[in-house]
Each structure stands twice: as structure tokens, then as C-alpha cells.
Amino acid sequence: ELRREVGRYGAMGGEEAAAEVKQKLEHLVTSRPTAVNLSEACHRLQQAAEGSKAQGGAQVAEAVAALAESMLEEDLAANRAMGAAGAEAIVEAVRQLKGDDRAGRLRVLTHCNTGSLATAGYGTALGVIRALHERRVLEQ
């Protein structure tokens, strides 16, 4: 989907393509001005566009798409690692509180709106719940 969207930059000159990428990314940042990760990601993508504009619009498209795909993989890996660490911390805290043999299955309540809205899809707070589910320790 992303490659199709940026693929139209191939018909543009590098300057024009980089300018359009910049405009779209600046607009995206205004959608969630307190989202630091979003702002940093947009800055990285803008730098990729700027750094490749001398080679033309097709190269701008390739640079932006390749970096976005790499960032997706980085984010998923980081979310899974945070989820696993958080799940382990919760399980260990319950074991210490109730004792190993009485830990049982867990119930978790979160009001945090994480997951695919704020991350690449696995989530941070939701990632902990996903990791607990994968470990089969959730009651429901």
C-alpha cells in the first residue's frame, strides 16, 4: 500500500517529490502533536526524502518506502520486546505477592489506547497483554 502511494513520486522531479513528502509529513505531525515517536519517525522519513532528491522522484519514493518498512520492523520488534518484559514483570510480581503455587491466571485492566493506533500494530501497553495471552496466563 505504501509503495503504491509513494510510487507516484516516480513521475516527479526529486525536488517536487521531496517537497510533497515534507508537506504530508508535517501535516501528519499536526494530527498528534504530543506523539514524540510519530514526530521522530516523520523527521527520519523527511531526511530520507531530502537525502535522495538529487537522484529524482523515483529514488525519493524508494528511500521513503524502504525506510518506512524498516521502521515498521524496528517498531514491531521493540513492541514485542517491551511486551515480553512487561509480561514477565507482571507474572513475577504476582508470584512474589501470592507465592509461586498460588499465582494462578491473571486478569488485566488497561485504559491505555495503545496498539495499532499508536504503534506499528502490536502495541506497548497492549503488547504486554498480548504477551500475557501468548504465555496463556490470562483468565479471559
N, C-alpha and C positions, 0 to 999 in steps of 0.2 A: 504493500500500500504506500509506504513512504517513498520507495524508489519510483513508483508511478507519479506521485505528486512532484517530487523534485526533478523527475526526468524531463519535464517541460523546460527546465532551465537550459537544456542542451541546445535549444534553438536561440538562446540569448547570448549576448556577449558576456564575458566574465564580470565586468563592472556592473552591468544591469542585474545579472543573476545574484551577485553578492549583495547588491543593494536591496533586492527583493527579500532575500533571506534575512537580512538585517531588520527590515521593516516588519516582517512576520514575527520574528523572534522578539523584537521589542514589544509588539502587541501582546504576544503570549505572556510575557513577564508581567504586564499590567493586569492580567487575569487573576494572578495570585501574587501580589507584591511582597508578601511576607514569606513566600516559599523560597528559602535560600537555595535549596538544591536545584529548583527549577531555574532560578536566575543564573546559577553557576553553569548549568547544562547549556542554557541558551548562549552564554558567553563563550563557552567552548565551541559550540556549533558556529557561532558568528566568526570566531577566529579561523576555523577551518575554511569557511567560505572566503574570507578575506585572503587567507594564505594561498588559495588556489585560483583566484580570479584571473591571474595573468595567463593561465592556461585555457581560459574560456569557460563558457557556461556549463558544458558537459562535465568538466573537471570539478566545478563548484558543486554540481549535483552529486557526483561520485564522492567527493570529500565529505559532504554533509551526510549523505546516506550511510557511508561506511562508518563515520564517527558515531552517528546515532545508533546504529546496530551494535557497535562496540560498547557504547554507554548502556544500552539495554542489557547486554550480558553482564556488565560490571554491576549494575543495579540489582539484577536478579541474584547474582552471587552474594552481594553484600546483604541483601534482604534475607536470603536463606541462612547465611552465617549468623545474622542477628537473631533470626527466629530460633535457630538451634540453641544459641547461647541463652536466650531468654527462656526457652522451654526448659533447659537444663537448670537454670536458676530457680524457676518456679518449682520444679519437681524436687530439687534439693531442699528448698525452703520448707516445703510441705513435709518432706521426710524428717527434717530436723524438728519441726514443730510437733508432728504426730508420731514419729518413730517409723522406721522402715516398714514394719509389718502392718502398720495401720494407715499408710498413706492413701491407699485406695484410688478411686478415679476422681478426677478433678472437674470442677465447674469454673468457668472463667467468664467474667463480665467485662466488656470494654465499651466505652462510649467514643472511642477514637475512630475517626473516619479515615483509616488508612487502607491500604490495599491498592487496587488498580487506579484509584483516583489520585493518589499521592506518589505512587512509585510505579515501577515497571510491571506490577501485577501481583507480586507475591505479598508485599506489604511489610511493614515494620512491626507495629503492634499486632496486626492481623497475622503477620508472619509467625509470631510466637504461638498464636492459637493454631495456625496450620501445622506448625512443628509438633505441638502437643497432640494434635489429631493424628499425625503420621506416626507418633510413638504409641498411639492407641491408649492414651491415659485420660482422655476426656470422657466425662459421663454422658454427655449428649452431643 
